[in-house]
């Protein structure tokens, strides 16, 4: 009995796709290249089932495009994400790429109030006739892409506002404490020279680097920023749970 083919979806998340298209751009800029060259520049041996699937995912995000029979090139959208000097342009390009895949656009339209539970996503994908093997990877790719896009949006907004919580009106501003006014600190409590903090203009700008099941988080936060961080952590817990489940599924399939 032939197993039904699942609807099309990206086999990897947007941050993973960006890492791969960065290799293509570093080697070729926006020159037209063959798909085989692209596969090798990304680290594959050539055109295999996996490399073709990855190229298809990059195309779904709009990071590469066809440039003739069997040829591709890096798109303007990818260049904006990788090297834009304007943070707004980069943020806009990320939002466009994140929901360019048809499935991800459908999920955002279906759940406009935010990321739903894993069970809700699973039920919706089953209704769309996704196979059991594809459900885990599809959910993982969507959640990681959505988290990446939301983080980019929040970072761009914080950068544009110059930080939240500034006082309005004619109220006097607090004068920063001068170095000579700071209380003496015991040597044991001195902050190491290698530890740096964001400037005040980056207040509540949460930087998140999601790499598979590992996440690096940094930022300068006040009470409002901590509330935002708690929400992001809750979403990340769901994302990492799905990622782990998808990885376990792939391991089981490999053993079989």
ZIWOTA-V28246 format. One record per run of one state. SS is the DSSP state (alpha for helix, beta for strand, coil for the rest). FROM is the first residue (numbers start at 0). TO is the last residue. Records with the same first field share a line. If there is no record, write none. Layout:
SS=FROM-TO ; FROM-TO
This chain:
coil=0-12 ; 28-31 ; 41-47 ; 60-62 ; 66-69 ; 74-74 ; 83-85 ; 98-100 ; 110-116 ; 127-130 ; 161-177 ; 181-185 ; 189-198 ; 203-205 ; 211-212 ; 218-218 ; 220-221 ; 255-255
alpha=13-27 ; 34-40 ; 48-59 ; 75-82 ; 86-97 ; 101-109 ; 117-126 ; 131-160 ; 178-180 ; 186-188 ; 199-201 ; 222-254
beta=32-33 ; 63-65 ; 70-73 ; 202-202 ; 206-210 ; 213-217 ; 219-219
